Amino acid sequence: MFTTRPEIAGTFGVVASTHWVASQVGMAVLERGGNAFDAAAAAGFTLQMVEPHLNGPLGDCPIILHSAALGTQQVICGQGPAPAGLTVAHVKDHLGLDMMPGTGFLAAPVPGAFDAWARMLQEHGTWRLRDVLAYAIGYARHGAPMVGRVKATVESVRRLFEQEWTTSAAIWLRDGGPQGGGLYSNPTLADTYERVLREAEAPGRTREAEIEAAREAWYGGFVAEAIDRFVRSPAMDTSGERHAGVLTGQDMAKWRAGVEKPLTHEFRGHTVLKCGPWSQGPTMLQTLSLLDGMDLAAMDPVGAEFVHAVTEAMKLAYADREAHYGDPDFTDVPMEALLSAEYVAQRRAMIGREASMEFRPGTPGGRPVRGVDYAAAVARAEEMRAAEGSGEPTVSRLGASGGDTCHVDIIDCWGNFVSATPSAGWLQSSPAIPELGCCLGTRCQMFWLDETLPNGLQPGKRPRTTLSPSMVLKDGAPYMAYGTPGGEQQDQWQPIMLARMLAHGFNIQEAIDLPSFHSEHWVSSFWPRGAKPGKLVLEGRFKAEVADELRARGHKVEMGGDWSEGRLTGARRLPDGQLRAGANPRGMQGYAVGR
């Protein structure tokens, strides 16, 4: 079949990411003798410069990796928790809010991205931090190419920057702001990273000791101190009011990125690895388990039956996400019951020929459903649509738009794999911290203001993130690393891609290029936490008769652009040692490289 570019093939190494510069940086590290962990960290820091509207230095980053030396897989949790001062009493009772804002200081968790990259590099990499950061520092100092969407994002928040977030204006509106196709620098960010290196390096220090000193400079030194000072001044957010943050240097100093085992489940002879229920990742495992009892191979991969089956399975999985997922350090998530054969069979029997308009969380192991007010979520979506139209994820009363995410996949010649999904801290999330040249994320917007709920706000608790890297094993050996940006869509586009590969035999690039789809039926994780019953968005390349049949089944079908669904990337290793990779052509940013 025709593909927009080849599935890259090689034996030495492959890199696929959401931006061509980051992909080439990763490949440059491999060519200079670095391993996949060195390359992923260099690419990840570079993404902060080339996709600043999608991630930033003070954002989040979950990572799934396979270490050939250890012969095992790990999750590095770069999702920081809620600060000690962020309580339901403070937000709801003291400030009078009924929902966490989607922008500003109040929703900022402890930023996790830097420590996630640093821990991976420290424990699995071979390069010194200075060499890894050199690429990002060079782009920050001398300018990185800006895609048109960066300019569009800046323009969408120009008024907010000019009137309220003036420290952001100083960075992103100087000289007229970024121009699509032009170069744009962030010298303050370059200074920040160079100061980290100065404080980390000392005669006689080992590579690992330097990285540990850099982690301390970030979380216990000047970076944490700058954050602590700056967030004390109130800033406008999506509530329409100005609020100060509660994140402190002490919150920063007490936290480090954790390491845990991936959650796993079998699908068509392969083992799929995801982050735990502090992410939405298990929804993909639930979706695949529901589909595994159907004859997917007999379905047209771009036909109505396939779209219907996948969509209805996802509705059930995402309903369970809302009812049961949360940080397992704070809530007892019935993950074993959710993936049990008995429960899956019960849930699969609920999928009929007609589209369901109901929100149907289950009761795994007899676990009750609490706190899910679907009618209120539908009303919020209607209110936003009437007031301003819909945005993705959100658009505030002040024109402040939500961001998205990045992704990178790498396999090296030694058999190391990395799948990482950096996000948050995007330029439009909160006012830029002038001493650092970057801004905090707002992942705590995903908490409910009821501490008794699985995803209810509590100090020290991780918000249930949408960030969701993936890895796949075949016969116990690492087979594929893949993922996508997209918020709620991450664990929709990924099972679609994997099902098409394993049930229909498509390669990575073919599966990425095929027209995709997504639903907005369930409660969104993003402010204002709306839901749109039955909404199903098909990419414009689907045949008209497919859309007609889906409408006849009751789906509320909307047609998107011809190339509008998904930003997937992936890399895999075949039994003969060949490495393959592919990347999404949509948006004209993603690229796979290798040899």
N, C-alpha and C positions, 0 to 999 in steps of 0.2 A: 504494500500500500504506500501511497505518497506520504512522506513526512516532511516537515518544515526544515529539518536539518537531520543529519545522520545520527543514529545512536553511536556515540564515540566508542571506539574500540582500541585497546592497548594491553600492555602487560606490565608497564612500569608504574603507572599511577593515573588516577582520574579524579577530577574535581568538578562538581556541578553546584552552582549557586544561583541566587536570584539576581546577581549582577555580574556582568562580564569582567569587570575589574577585579572583584573579589575572587572569581574563579581563576583568573590568571595569576593573582598574587599567591593563591594556594598552590598552583602548579609551579610557580617560581621557587617556592620553598622546597617542594619535592625534588625539583631539578638540582637544587643546591645541597641535597643530602638530608633534608629534614624529613621527619616522618609525618603521618597523617595528623597527629596531634599538634605538632608545630605548625603545619600548614593550615589546619582549621582555625587555630588561634589567630594567625596572621590574617586570614581571610575574614574572620569575625570582627576584628578590630577595624579592618578596612571597610566593612559594610557600614560601620558607624559614620563614615565620611561620605560614601557614595550613595547610601540610602538613608539620609538623616531624617527623612519624613516617615521612616518605617522602624527605626531603632536608634538607640543612642548609648553612650557609655554608662549612663545611670539607669539602664533598663534591666530586663530579665533575660535568662538564657538557659533553658533545659537542654541537656546533651545526653544522647545515648551513644556509647562507644563500645567497640570490641578491641581488646588488647591481645595481640598475638602472643606477646610474652607471657601474659597471665592465662591465656586461653579462656577468657571469660568476658562477659558483658557487664557494663555498669551504667547507671544513670547518675549524672552529676546534676544536682538540683540547684540551678541558678535562679530559682524563684524565691525572692526574699519575702519575709513575713510582714505582718502588720506591726507597726511600732507599739511600744508599751502604752503610749498615751492615746492610741486610737481605740476607743471603746464605744459601745453602743450608747452608754450614758453621755459621753462627750458629744457625739454626733447628733443623737436624737433628742436628748433632754436638754443639754446645754446650748447647742447650736440650733435646735428646732428643725432639723432636716429629717425627712422620711426616707431618703435614699442617698447613698454615697454619690458625690459628684463625679462626673466623667473626666474632668480636667482640673488643673490647679494643684495646690499643695496638699490638701487634706487627704486625698486618696493615694498618696505616695507610700509604697512599702519600702523596706530596706532594699536598695538596688542590688541585684544579684549577678548581673552579667560579668562584671570584672572578675569577681572571685571564681565564677564557674570556669571562665577561660584560664585563669591563673592556676587553679587547682589541677585542671586537666594537663596544662603545660608542665607544672611542677612534678606531677606524679607519673606522667606518661611520655612527655616530650623529651627532646634532646637539645633544643636551642636555648640560648640565653634570651631573657625577656627583651633586651635592647634590640636584638636582631629580629625578633617577632614583631615588635612595635614599630620598627623602622618604616615599614610600608605605610601604616596609618599616619605616622607622624609626618612623613613626606607629603602625603596628600593633604593633611591638615595645614601644613606650612605653605605649600606651593600651589595648592588647588587640585580639586578632583573634578572630573567631568560630571555635570549635573544633567540628569534626565529632565524632560519637560514636566514630569509630575512633581518634582521638587518645587519648581517655580509655581505650579498651579496650587500646591499646598500652601506655600507662603502667601500667595495672593488671597487664599480663602480665609486667612487669619490676619491679614494686613491691618484691618481696623482694630482688632483686638490688641495686636502688638503696639500699634501707634498710641492707643488710648489707655491701655492697661499694662501690658507686659512689655515695658520699654526696654528691659534688659535683653529680651528676645529680639526686639527691633534693632538693637545695636549690632547684633550678629547677623540677622537674616534680612534686614532691610537696608543695610549699608550699600552704597553704590547702586541703589536700585534693586538689590536682592539678586538671587541666583537667576541666571538666564539658561533656558534649555539649550543644551549643546555647548555651553560655556564652561569655564573653570570657576570654582568657588572655593575659597579657603576658610579655615577656621583657626587662625593663629593662636587664639587663647587655648583651644583644645590641644594644639601641638605643645604649648607651654606646659599644660597640665601633665601630659604624658612624659615630657622631658624632665619635669620635676620629680615625678614618680621614679624615674630611672636614676636621677641623681641621689635621691634618698635611699634607693635600694642597693646601689653599687658601692662596694668598699673593697680595698685591697684584701685579697685572701678569701673572699666570700665565694662559696660554691654557687653553681647555677641555681640549685634549689634554695639556698639561703637568700640569694638575691630576690627570687620570686616571693619568698615568704616576707621579706622586708617590703616589697612592693604592695603585697596584700595589707600589711600593717599601715603603710602610708595612705592607702585608700580608705580603709575601714577604721583605723585608729589614729590617723594623722590629719594632714591638711585638707584632704578631700572631705572627710567627715566633718571637720570643723567648719568648712565653708558652707556645707549643707545646713548644719545646725544653725548658723547665724542667719542665713538667707530666708529660710522658711518661716521665721518668726514674724515676718511682715506679711499681712494678709494679701492675698491675690484673688482676683476674680476667677470664678469657676462656673460650671454649667448650672449651678443653682441660681445664678443671677446675682449672687452676693460674693463678698470678699471674705475669704477664710485663711487663717494662718495654718501652717502645717504643724504636725506634732512629732515628726521624725527628728530624732536627736543623734548626736555623736555617740551617746551611750548605746542606742539601738544598733548603730553601725558596728561598734566595737564588739558587741556580744555575738554577732552573727558571722558564720562562714558557710559556704556552699557545702551541702552534704552529699554523700555517696550512698546509693541504695541499689538494690537489685531491681531490674526491670520487671514489670508485670508481663506475663506471657500467656498465649493461647494458640491452639493449633487451628490452622485453616488450610484445607486442601493439601495436606502433606508438608506444610511449612509451619514454622513457629514464628509468630508475630510478637515483637517486643514493643512495649509502650511504657511511658511514665505512669506512676500510680494515680490514685483518684484525687490527689491534689491538682491534677490536670484533668482535662476532658478526654485524655487519651484512651481510657478504657471504653469509651463509647464506640471506638473503632473495633475493639475486640468483641463487644456485644453485637455490633452490626454484622461483623463477619460470621459470628457464631449462628446468627439467625439465617444468614444467606447460605451457610454451609449445608443446610438441610434442603436446599432447593437445587433444581437442575439448571444451574447458571449456564453451563456449556451449551444447553439447548436454546438459550435465549439469545436473540440478536443483541449484541453489546451496545447498539445505539437504537434499540427498539423500545416500544412502550412497555412491554412486559418487564424488561430489565430495569428501566427507570422506575417503574411502579414498585417492584419488589425491593429495590435498594432504598427508595424513599420511605416506604412504610416500615422497613426494618430500622432505618435511622430515627424515625419518629419515636419508636419504642425505646431505643437506646438513649436518645437525648432526654426523653421524659424521665428515665431512671437516673440520668446524670443530675437533673434538677432536684430529684427527690432524695438521692442517697449519697452523692459524691461530696467530698470535702477532705481537708487535711487529715490523714489517718492518725496523726499524732494527737488530734483533738476529738475526732469522731470515729466511731466504730462503723466502717464502711463494709457492707456485706458483699465483698467482692467475689468470694468463693461461690456464694449463692447466686449472684448475678450471672456468673459464667457456668453454672452447673447445667448438666444436660437436661435435667428435669425442668428447671426454670426456663431455659431456652426453648424447649419444646412447647411449654405452655404459652410463651410469648409468640412463638412462630405461628401457633394456631390462631392467633388474633389477626393475622394478616390475610385479608380477603381480596376479592377482585376490585372492590370499591375503595377509594381513598378515604381514610378516616379523618374527620374534622375534630376528633376529641384529643385531649391531652391525657395520655394513659400511662402514668408511672405504675410500676408493679410493686408487689410486696414480697421480695425475695426472702425466703426463710421466715415468712410471717412478719417481716419488718414493716411497720405502718408508714404511710405517706403523710408528711406534715409540712405545713408552711408553703404549699404550692398554690398560689392564687392566680390561676391561668386567666380568669376573666379580667383581673386587674391589669395583667400584662398585655392582653389584647386591647384594653381601653387606652393604655399608655401609648401603644403603637398608633392607634387611631388618632389620638390627640396630637402626636408629633407629626403625623402625615398631614393632618388638617392645618397645623400651624406653620410647618416649614417644609414639608416634603421629607422623604426619607434619605438618610445618608448611610454610609457603611464605614465603621459601625454606627456612628452617630454624628449629628450636627447640632450644636447648641444654639441657644437663643442669641448668642454673641457671635455666631459664625465660627466658633472653635470646632474644628473637625477632629474626629478620632483618627488614629493611625492604623497601620497594619503591621507587617512582620517581614522578616527575612528568613532565608534558610540556606544551609550549606551541607553537602555530602562529599566525603572524601574516602578513597581507598588507596593505600600505598602498596609498594611492591613486597612489603613484609607481611601483608595481610591484616593490617590495622584498619578499622572502619570508624568513621565519625558521622553522626547525624545530629545537627544542632539547629535550633530555631531561636535566634536572637530577636528580641522585640522590645517595645516600650521605650520610654525615655526619648520618644520621637520629638522633633522640634516643636510640635503643636500641642504637647501634652501639658506643660506647665512653664512658668517663666524661667528663662535661662539663668543659671547661677553665674554671675559675671566673672568671678575669679576662675571658674572652671571651663566655661565655654560650652556647657551642655545643661540638660534639664532632667528633672526627676520623672519617673513614670507614674502611672495612675492605676496600677493593677488592683488596688483595693476597692475600686469601683465595683468589683465583682462580688463583694460580700453583701449579704442581706443584713439588715439592722435588727437581727434577732439572734442572740448568741447561742440559743438552743438548737438552731438548725444546723444540718451538716455543713453548709457553707455560710454559716452565720459568723459575723465579725467577733473575733476575740484577739486581744493582744498576743503577739508571737505566733499567730496562726497564718499559714500560707493561704492566700486567696486561690480559689479554684480557677487556675489559669486555662486559657484556650490553647496555649502553646503546646505543641504535640509532635516532636520528632518521632521517627519510626525506624525500626530495624527488623530484618527478616532473616531467620536461619533456615537452612535446608539440610536435613540429615545431621542436625546438631552443629553444623559449621556456618559461619556468617555468610550470608548470600547477598543481601541488599540493604543499603541505607537510603532512606528517602523521606520526603516531607514537603510541606508547602506553607506559605503564609495564608491568611484568610480568616482569622478569628473563628467564628462558628463553623466556617466551611472547611477548616483544616481536616477534621475527622469525617468530612463528607467526601471531599475530593480524593483523599488517600485510599479509603476502601474501594472506591470506584476504580481507581487506577490498579490496585492490587488484584481485584476481582477480574478485571479485563486481562491482566497478565497471566494469572494462574488458571482461569477458567477458559480463556479464549486464545492463549498463546501469543499475545502481543508482546513486543519488546518495550523497553522503557519509553523510547521516543514515540513509538506508535500509540502507546497507552496515554501518554501526555497529550498528544496532538488530537486524539479523538474528542469530539464535542462532549462537554460535561454538563453538570447541573447541580443545583443545591436547593434545599428547602429552608424556609424561615418559619416553620410551623411552631416550634417550641419557644421557650422563654430565652431571650438573648442574655448573654453574660455581660453585655455592655450597657452602660447608661443610655437610654432610660429603661432598660430591661423589658422591652416590648416583645410581643408575639403576634404572628400573622397566620392564623389558622389556614392550613391547606396550601399556602403559597409555595409554588414550585417554579423556579427560574431555569429555563432551558437555554443553553447557548444557541445562537441564531442558526447554526449549521444543522440542527436537527430538522428532519423532514416535517413538513406541515401535517402529514397524516399521523405522525407520532404525537405531536401536540394535540391534535384533534382527539385521538383515542384517549389520551391522558385526561383531557377535559371531560370526555364522556364518562370516565371513571370517577369524576368528582374533584380532580385536582384543579386548583386555581392557578392555571399556567400563565406565566409571563415569559416573553421571549427577550433574551438579552442580545448583546452584540455577537457577531460571528465568532470573535475570539475574546471572550469575556469571562470564562469560567476556569479558574485555577492558575496557580503559579508553581506547579510541581517541579521538583528536581529529583533525580535518583542516580544511584551508582550501584552496580552489582558485580559479583565475581563468579564466573562460570567454573564448572568442575575442571576444565582444562587449563585454568589459570588466567584465562582472558578476563580483562576488566572492561566493563561497559558503562556508559553514562549517558544521560539525556537531561534536557532542561526545557522549560516552558518558553514558547515563542511569544506568548501573550504579554503585552506591555513592552516588548522589544528590549528587555533588560537581561533576562536569564540566559546563562550559557554553560555548556559543559565543555571541558577540555581534557586532554589526556594523550598519552602515547604508550 
